Amino acid sequence: MPQLFSSAGQSRALVFSFSDCAQYLVGFTEEPEGQSNRVQLLRDGSGKPQKFPSAYRAQETLKSMGFERAWLVMQSPYDEMIGNDGGQKCEMPLVLNRIDA
């Protein structure tokens, strides 16, 4: 896997979880904690966003890329669906050194 991002730089690693979805995505941003509007997703060999079957597998990949920390970004579209302002989004820090890659 090519190393496009590194924990040594300014990039923040993100693991995305979406309501009613059994897959996770991994992305990177240079935005500060709490912001994730400009994200570059990790892509597979065919250029499509790489999907992970669990948050654990996504974290293993980030650890193998040299990251020690990531943020779990949970998004829910339900407010948007009933006409309220944008969907809810929350970030929780993840410590990757507890993962055996």
Phi, psi and omega in degrees: 000127180292140180269096181272334185228154181216147178293342181287335181276199181271356184291140174254131179273138181232142172245120183263131176237131181242143178304141176060027179229132183266012180237155180239150176241154177243136178217173182224142178216158174256005179286155179291166179306138181094350179238134179210050181270331179247093186239139171256120181279147173290133185242153178276185183299336181264005177089001179272152177304131181285129181255143180240139182285348180205160176296326180299314180296322177296318179294321177302317180297315179297320179296320180294340177273358177101002179280142176254346184215148176212175177233132174274120180254113180256128182237141178228127182272004191296322177299316179301322185293335181253015173092003176281168176302154182347156180297157179286146177217136179222145179244136176234133179290144176238134176260116187274348181289354176271355181267131175269101182277000000 
